[in-house]
Amino acid sequence: MAIIMTTNSEESTLKQLKKVYKKSKLHKKFAAFKKKHNLLRLSTKLIALSAFVFYLIMLYFLIRWNTKFDNIMQISANYVTIFAFAIGTLQLVAFVNDARQRERRAKKEAALDLARYYAQNIVVKVSFITSVLCRAYDNDNIKKLKEDVIDELIIEKFTSKALKKLQKDHEFKRFSNFLKNDAYNIPADILLNQFECYGYTDIPNKGTKKDVEYQRILNLKFRGIVSQTLNELEYFSMSVNQNISDSEMLFPSLHQTFLRIIKHSYPIICQSNDAGREEYYTNVIKLYKKWNKRLLEHKDLIMNQNEESEHEIEKDLHKGNKPI
């Protein structure tokens, strides 16, 4: 069951990414650019052919008018120089455009490869970690962690000092204690249940659900999966931050899971940066801030559009017009 779920998750993520790309402005711009590039090549050939025909006509009349040979050669040399400069300029423009087109295409292909890596290595782990923490927080209402903590969490810095400041809130402190370095208080029965649901087979089976040492071992196993996921997210973030892949393609499909797992893993990242500086998971932090800012800007834009629509409807109502 776990294998089927993983495959479906990968396929749905990649299909969603391809649909977003086809509907995006980038896809339309790329198609328009390709058409324009082909027209540029065709126009260059037509200009070269027209210039050659014009040169033959000019040469015919020069000979017919009994122009001196030296003058004909001088005029021809000047004409060839101007023509060569024009063609060279057009070829340079075509070369630059071709290089840009190849670069954009390479970034799009890199984005698809990176999305495939994300789907195959990260998506299911994100779901597993989220599920464990939600059930540890409130096993009867797995949405409570999202409603009480995650949706309200505003992150400015990823340091131990920033973590202590947020722990003044009771609900956030209760959540962060599940990921505290010296605490292993996620119940063993929840961990065993989720390990089984997500297909983890290499789980120690010595001990009982009420055994404190056995619970500690299971918590350490869970921490190891979280750390592995963060390292994979660091690789993913590095590729996006270095502009190797097209971030515009990745953001619409992947930002939800990415931002969510960073919020759920926030206590662990902060505890790693206990020197007061953001030294660990620097690429993850950078991409989180970039994508979170973009998400907030998008929400503000939608909110402003809704307010403008409501204002227009109110104006129509005051004028006695029925809204469409």
SVG drawing of the C-alpha trace seen along z (x, -y; Angstrom):
<svg xmlns="http://www.w3.org/2000/svg" viewBox="-32 -56 73 64">
<polyline fill="none" stroke="black" stroke-width="0.4" points="0.0,0.0 2.8,-2.4 4.5,-1.8 1.3,-2.5 0.8,-5.7 4.4,-6.8 3.9,-6.2 0.6,-8.1 2.1,-11.0 5.1,-11.2 2.8,-11.0 0.4,-13.6 3.1,-16.0 4.8,-15.7 1.4,-16.0 0.5,-19.0 3.9,-20.6 3.5,-20.0 0.0,-21.4 1.2,-24.5 4.0,-24.9 1.7,-24.6 -0.7,-27.2 2.0,-29.5 3.2,-32.7 6.6,-31.2 5.3,-28.5 3.6,-31.1 6.6,-33.4 8.8,-30.4 6.6,-29.5 6.5,-33.2 10.2,-33.5 10.8,-30.3 8.5,-31.6 10.3,-35.0 13.7,-33.2 12.7,-31.2 11.4,-34.4 14.8,-36.1 16.6,-33.3 14.3,-33.4 14.6,-37.2 18.4,-37.0 18.4,-34.6 15.9,-36.9 18.1,-40.0 21.2,-38.2 19.4,-37.1 18.0,-40.5 21.4,-42.2 23.0,-39.8 20.4,-40.5 20.7,-44.2 24.5,-44.0 24.2,-42.2 21.7,-44.8 24.0,-47.6 27.0,-46.0 25.1,-45.6 24.3,-49.3 27.8,-50.3 29.2,-48.3 26.5,-49.6 27.4,-53.2 31.0,-52.6 32.2,-53.2 35.9,-52.7 37.0,-49.4 38.8,-50.9 35.7,-52.7 33.6,-49.6 36.0,-47.7 35.9,-50.5 32.1,-50.7 32.0,-46.9 34.4,-46.8 32.3,-49.4 29.1,-47.5 30.6,-44.2 31.9,-45.8 28.5,-47.3 26.7,-44.1 29.1,-41.9 28.7,-44.2 24.9,-44.0 24.9,-40.2 27.4,-39.9 25.2,-42.0 22.2,-39.8 24.1,-36.7 25.3,-38.0 21.8,-38.8 20.7,-35.3 23.5,-33.7 22.7,-35.6 19.0,-34.7 19.8,-31.1 22.1,-31.0 19.3,-32.5 16.8,-30.0 19.0,-27.1 19.6,-28.4 15.9,-28.8 15.2,-25.3 18.0,-23.8 16.5,-25.5 13.1,-24.1 14.5,-20.6 16.4,-21.0 13.2,-22.1 11.4,-18.9 14.3,-16.8 14.3,-18.5 10.6,-18.1 11.0,-14.4 13.7,-14.2 11.3,-16.1 8.5,-13.6 10.6,-10.5 12.6,-11.5 10.8,-14.1 7.0,-14.2 6.2,-11.0 8.6,-11.8 7.0,-15.3 3.6,-13.6 5.0,-11.1 6.6,-13.7 3.5,-15.9 1.2,-13.0 3.3,-11.9 3.5,-15.5 -0.2,-16.1 -1.1,-12.9 1.3,-13.5 -0.2,-17.0 -3.8,-15.8 -4.5,-12.2 -8.3,-12.8 -8.1,-15.9 -5.1,-15.9 -6.0,-19.3 -5.5,-21.0 -1.8,-21.4 -2.3,-23.2 -5.0,-25.4 -3.4,-26.2 0.3,-26.5 1.3,-26.1 -1.1,-28.6 -0.3,-31.2 3.5,-30.7 5.4,-33.7 9.1,-33.0 11.6,-35.8 14.8,-34.0 16.0,-30.3 18.0,-30.5 17.8,-29.1 17.1,-32.6 14.2,-33.0 12.9,-29.6 12.9,-30.5 11.0,-33.7 8.3,-31.8 8.1,-29.2 6.4,-31.9 3.3,-30.8 1.9,-27.7 0.6,-25.8 3.9,-26.4 5.9,-25.2 3.9,-22.1 4.5,-21.4 8.2,-22.2 8.8,-19.9 8.1,-16.9 11.3,-17.9 13.4,-19.0 16.9,-17.5 16.8,-15.9 13.1,-14.9 11.7,-11.7 8.0,-12.2 6.2,-11.3 4.2,-8.2 5.5,-4.9 2.1,-3.7 1.8,-6.7 5.2,-6.2 4.7,-2.4 1.4,-3.0 2.8,-5.6 5.9,-3.6 3.7,-0.8 1.3,-3.0 4.2,-4.5 6.0,-1.2 9.0,-1.6 10.3,2.0 13.6,1.4 12.0,0.6 13.3,2.1 10.8,4.6 12.2,5.2 10.2,3.6 6.7,2.7 4.7,-0.5 5.0,-1.4 8.7,-0.8 10.5,-4.2 13.8,-3.1 11.9,-1.6 10.0,-4.9 13.4,-6.8 14.7,-4.5 11.6,-5.1 11.9,-8.8 15.6,-8.7 14.5,-6.8 11.9,-9.5 14.5,-12.3 16.8,-10.5 14.1,-10.6 13.5,-14.3 17.2,-15.1 17.5,-13.1 14.6,-15.0 16.1,-18.3 19.4,-17.4 17.5,-16.4 15.6,-19.7 18.9,-21.5 20.1,-19.9 16.7,-20.8 17.0,-24.4 20.6,-24.8 19.6,-23.9 16.8,-26.4 18.8,-29.2 21.7,-28.9 19.3,-29.5 20.2,-26.1 16.5,-25.3 13.4,-27.4 11.9,-28.5 8.8,-29.9 7.9,-26.4 8.5,-24.8 6.8,-27.3 3.1,-26.7 3.3,-23.0 5.8,-22.6 5.6,-25.6 2.7,-24.3 4.6,-21.1 7.9,-22.9 6.7,-25.7 4.7,-23.3 7.6,-20.9 9.9,-23.8 7.4,-25.1 7.0,-21.6 10.8,-21.2 11.4,-24.7 12.5,-23.6 15.1,-21.2 16.6,-23.8 16.7,-26.4 18.4,-24.0 21.1,-23.4 21.7,-27.1 22.4,-27.5 25.3,-30.0 22.8,-32.8 23.5,-32.7 21.8,-30.9 24.7,-28.6 22.9,-25.3 20.4,-24.6 21.2,-28.0 19.8,-27.2 16.6,-25.9 16.2,-29.1 16.9,-31.3 14.3,-29.5 11.8,-29.5 12.0,-33.2 11.8,-33.8 8.8,-31.5 7.0,-32.6 7.4,-36.2 6.0,-35.4 3.1,-33.6 2.2,-36.5 2.4,-38.9 0.1,-36.6 -2.4,-36.5 -2.3,-40.3 -2.9,-40.7 -5.9,-38.4 -7.3,-40.2 -6.9,-43.6 -8.6,-42.3 -11.5,-41.0 -11.8,-44.3 -11.9,-46.2 -14.6,-43.8 -16.7,-44.3 -16.3,-48.1 -17.4,-48.0 -20.5,-45.9 -21.4,-48.4 -21.1,-51.3 -23.4,-49.5 -25.9,-48.8 -25.9,-52.5 -26.6,-53.5 -29.5,-51.1 -27.7,-48.6 -27.9,-44.9 -24.5,-43.2 -23.7,-40.8"/>
</svg>
